[in-house]
């Protein structure tokens, strides 16, 4: 599936899909978990004006001229809504800051426009690694559904109790949505979040979740992992940054790279009110 196209609700492991651009909603895939909510909250996304393609996914870093990467040569990902930013390695694809990405429940009929906004966890300020890393067979609707190797983004976590709660529930939600649904038994998670401070001095909590022997649905199915960093932005609002990726595959993103990426999370200006 290309960015912005409705996906089949056939239960295939699918890539994270853009939910809202300036005028378009993309249906696709979603996650569970009520503690984390995208910047559009857990309500339906804006109604689409058409089911056609959204903004091109081939755009480069979408940052202000004053924002520079913490790590030389890396790209900056900015989330104006949450007032945060982070860096990703140069091979990652940075999405437009106003786009929202997430996973829908496989049990929801994504072909029905009424379900297009029913995302449970969403993230803006998003970047993906090798979004066509795996291309399974064409689905029942004649579309090729691609799978990214990894993805990262930031979301509001205002329903969480604190930074630790945001980290714990967020990590589980992304692993469930991206790799295991509808199975929950294969998820192994941290029971307590750990204190963490980024290189810029942002304090918060981190937690990991991983899947083991999750049910395989197609050639692109794999186990996965996710780390979530819960923190507060300059307005004092709870925010959750998450990075998820496939595990047990030849090109698995190393934990060391994930932690290096996490270390770049920082505050970015005054959060925008939406």
C-alpha positions as CSV (number, residue, x, y, z in Angstrom):
1,X,0.0,0.0,0.0
2,X,1.3,3.4,-0.9
3,X,1.0,6.3,1.6
4,X,-2.4,7.7,1.6
5,X,-4.3,4.7,0.0
6,X,-7.0,2.8,1.9
7,X,-5.8,-0.6,3.0
8,X,-7.4,-3.9,3.0
9,X,-8.8,-5.1,6.3
10,X,-7.6,-8.6,5.5
11,X,-5.5,-9.0,8.6
12,X,-2.2,-8.5,6.8
13,X,0.7,-6.8,8.7
14,X,0.7,-3.4,7.0
15,X,2.7,-0.3,7.2
16,X,1.8,2.7,9.3
17,X,-0.4,4.9,7.3
18,X,-0.9,8.6,7.0
19,X,-4.2,9.7,8.6
20,X,-4.5,13.4,7.9
21,X,-2.8,15.8,5.6
22,X,-4.2,19.2,4.6
23,X,-7.2,17.7,2.9
24,X,-7.0,13.9,2.9
25,X,-7.5,11.1,5.4
26,X,-5.8,7.7,4.7
27,X,-7.3,4.6,6.2
28,X,-5.0,1.8,7.1
29,X,-3.7,0.2,10.2
30,X,-4.0,1.1,14.0
31,X,-3.0,0.2,17.5
32,X,-4.7,-0.4,20.8
33,X,-4.1,1.3,24.1
34,X,-6.0,4.2,25.6
35,X,-3.1,5.8,27.4
36,X,-1.6,7.2,24.3
37,X,-3.5,9.4,21.9
38,X,-2.3,11.1,18.8
39,X,-2.3,14.9,18.5
40,X,-5.8,14.5,17.1
41,X,-6.8,12.6,20.3
42,X,-8.7,9.3,20.1
43,X,-11.6,10.8,18.1
44,X,-12.2,10.3,14.5
45,X,-9.8,12.1,12.2
46,X,-11.1,14.8,9.9
47,X,-13.4,13.6,7.2
48,X,-11.6,13.0,3.9
49,X,-12.2,15.0,0.8
50,X,-11.1,12.2,-1.3
51,X,-9.5,8.7,-0.9
52,X,-6.7,9.6,-3.2
53,X,-3.0,10.0,-2.4
54,X,-1.8,12.4,0.2
55,X,1.4,14.4,0.3
56,X,4.3,12.7,-1.3
57,X,6.3,10.5,1.0
58,X,9.6,11.4,-0.8
59,X,10.0,14.8,0.8
60,X,13.1,15.6,2.8
61,X,13.5,16.9,6.4
62,X,10.7,19.2,7.3
63,X,12.3,21.5,9.8
64,X,12.8,25.2,10.5
65,X,16.0,26.8,9.5
66,X,17.0,27.2,13.2
67,X,16.7,23.5,14.0
68,X,19.9,21.6,13.4
69,X,20.5,17.9,14.0
70,X,22.2,16.9,17.2
71,X,24.1,14.3,15.4
72,X,26.0,15.6,12.3
73,X,24.7,14.2,9.1
74,X,21.4,13.0,10.6
75,X,18.0,14.4,9.7
76,X,15.7,16.4,12.0
77,X,12.1,15.4,12.7
78,X,9.9,18.1,14.2
79,X,6.5,17.8,15.8
80,X,5.2,21.4,16.2
81,X,2.1,20.2,18.0
82,X,4.0,18.5,20.8
83,X,6.8,21.0,20.8
84,X,9.5,18.3,20.3
85,X,12.1,17.2,17.8
86,X,14.5,14.3,17.3
87,X,17.1,13.1,14.8
88,X,17.1,10.0,12.6
89,X,19.9,8.5,10.5
90,X,20.3,9.8,6.9
91,X,18.6,6.8,5.3
92,X,15.3,7.4,7.1
93,X,12.4,9.2,5.3
94,X,11.1,12.2,7.3
95,X,7.4,12.9,6.8
96,X,5.7,16.3,6.7
97,X,5.2,17.5,10.3
98,X,1.4,18.0,9.9
99,X,0.9,14.4,8.8
100,X,-0.4,11.8,11.4
101,X,0.5,8.1,11.2
102,X,-0.8,5.1,13.0
103,X,-2.3,1.6,13.0
104,X,-5.9,0.6,13.0
105,X,-7.4,-2.6,14.4
106,X,-7.3,-5.4,11.9
107,X,-10.8,-6.2,12.9
108,X,-12.1,-2.8,11.7
109,X,-13.3,-2.7,8.1
110,X,-10.8,-0.2,6.7
111,X,-12.7,-0.2,3.3
112,X,-15.6,1.6,5.1
113,X,-15.0,5.4,5.1
114,X,-16.8,5.6,8.4
115,X,-13.8,3.8,10.0
116,X,-11.1,5.9,8.4
117,X,-10.5,8.0,11.5
118,X,-10.8,5.2,14.1
119,X,-7.2,5.1,15.2
120,X,-6.4,4.4,18.8
121,X,-2.7,5.5,18.8
122,X,-1.4,8.1,16.4
123,X,1.9,9.9,16.0
124,X,3.0,13.0,14.2
125,X,6.5,14.2,13.7
126,X,7.0,10.8,12.0
127,X,9.8,9.2,10.1
128,X,10.1,5.7,8.6
129,X,13.0,3.4,7.7
130,X,12.7,1.6,4.3
131,X,9.0,1.8,4.0
132,X,9.0,-0.8,1.3
133,X,11.3,-3.1,3.1
134,X,9.0,-6.0,2.5
135,X,6.4,-6.3,-0.3
136,X,4.1,-9.3,0.2
137,X,1.7,-10.6,-2.4
138,X,-0.9,-8.3,-3.9
139,X,-3.9,-8.2,-1.6
140,X,-7.5,-9.1,-2.4
141,X,-8.1,-5.6,-3.8
142,X,-5.2,-5.8,-6.2
143,X,-2.9,-3.5,-4.2
144,X,0.7,-4.2,-3.0
145,X,0.8,-3.7,0.7
146,X,4.3,-2.7,1.8
147,X,5.9,-2.9,5.2
148,X,8.4,-0.6,6.7
149,X,11.4,-1.9,8.6
150,X,11.0,0.7,11.4
151,X,9.2,3.9,12.3
152,X,9.3,6.6,14.9
153,X,7.2,9.5,16.0
154,X,5.7,11.5,18.8
155,X,2.2,11.7,20.2
156,X,0.3,13.4,22.9
157,X,0.0,11.2,26.0
158,X,-2.5,13.4,28.0
159,X,-4.5,10.3,29.1
160,X,-1.5,8.8,30.8
161,X,-1.0,9.2,34.5
162,X,2.6,10.2,34.3
163,X,5.7,9.7,32.1
164,X,6.2,6.1,33.3
165,X,2.6,5.2,32.4
166,X,3.0,6.8,29.0
167,X,6.1,4.8,28.3
168,X,4.7,1.5,29.5
169,X,1.4,1.6,27.7
170,X,2.9,3.2,24.6
171,X,5.5,0.5,24.0
172,X,2.9,-2.3,24.3
173,X,0.5,-0.4,22.0
174,X,2.9,0.0,19.1
175,X,4.1,-3.7,19.3
176,X,0.5,-4.9,19.3
177,X,-0.6,-2.7,16.5
178,X,2.4,-3.3,14.2
179,X,3.2,-6.9,14.9
180,X,0.9,-9.0,17.0
181,X,-2.7,-8.1,16.7
182,X,-5.1,-9.7,17.5
183,X,-2.7,-11.7,19.7
184,X,-1.6,-10.3,23.1
185,X,0.0,-13.3,24.6
186,X,3.2,-13.0,22.5
187,X,4.0,-9.5,23.9
188,X,6.8,-9.3,26.5
189,X,7.0,-5.9,28.2
190,X,8.8,-4.0,31.0
191,X,6.8,-4.1,34.2
192,X,8.2,-0.8,35.4
193,X,9.5,2.2,33.4
194,X,13.0,3.5,34.0
195,X,14.1,7.1,34.4
196,X,15.9,8.5,31.4
197,X,17.4,11.8,30.4
198,X,18.2,12.7,26.8
199,X,21.4,14.4,25.7
200,X,19.6,17.8,25.7
201,X,18.5,17.3,29.3
202,X,14.9,16.3,28.8
203,X,13.9,14.0,31.7
204,X,11.3,11.3,31.6
205,X,10.8,7.6,31.5
206,X,11.4,4.8,29.1
207,X,10.0,1.3,28.6
208,X,10.4,-1.5,26.1
209,X,8.0,-4.1,24.7
210,X,8.8,-7.0,22.3
211,X,6.9,-9.8,20.8
212,X,8.0,-13.5,20.8
213,X,6.6,-16.0,18.3
214,X,3.7,-13.7,17.2
215,X,1.3,-15.3,14.7
216,X,2.5,-15.1,11.1
217,X,0.0,-13.8,8.6
218,X,2.0,-13.3,5.4
219,X,5.5,-13.2,4.1
220,X,6.1,-9.8,5.8
221,X,5.0,-10.9,9.2
222,X,7.7,-10.7,11.9
223,X,8.1,-10.2,15.6
224,X,8.8,-6.6,16.6
225,X,10.0,-4.3,19.4
226,X,9.2,-0.8,20.6
227,X,10.7,1.7,23.0
228,X,8.7,4.6,24.3
229,X,10.0,7.7,26.1
230,X,7.4,9.6,28.1
231,X,8.2,13.2,29.0
232,X,6.7,16.6,29.4
233,X,7.0,19.4,26.9
234,X,7.5,23.1,27.7
235,X,3.8,23.5,28.4
236,X,3.9,20.7,30.9
237,X,1.9,18.4,28.8
238,X,2.7,14.7,28.7
239,X,4.2,13.5,25.4
240,X,5.3,10.1,24.2
241,X,8.1,9.4,21.7
242,X,8.2,5.9,20.2
243,X,10.4,3.9,17.9
244,X,9.3,0.5,16.7
245,X,10.9,-2.0,14.4
246,X,10.9,-5.6,13.1
247,X,13.0,-8.2,15.0
248,X,14.5,-11.5,14.1
249,X,15.1,-10.2,10.5
250,X,18.4,-9.8,8.7
251,X,18.2,-6.0,8.6
252,X,16.9,-5.5,12.2
253,X,17.6,-2.1,13.6
254,X,20.1,-2.5,16.4
255,X,19.1,-1.5,19.9
256,X,22.2,0.7,20.0
257,X,21.0,2.8,17.1
258,X,17.5,3.0,18.7
259,X,19.0,4.3,21.9
260,X,21.2,6.8,20.0
261,X,18.1,8.1,18.2
262,X,16.2,8.3,21.5
263,X,19.0,10.3,23.0
264,X,18.4,13.1,20.5
265,X,14.8,13.8,21.6
266,X,14.5,17.4,22.7
267,X,12.0,20.2,23.2
268,X,11.2,22.4,20.2
269,X,9.6,25.8,20.7
270,X,6.1,26.3,22.1
271,X,3.6,23.5,21.4
272,X,1.0,24.4,18.9
273,X,-2.6,24.3,20.0
274,X,-4.9,22.2,17.7
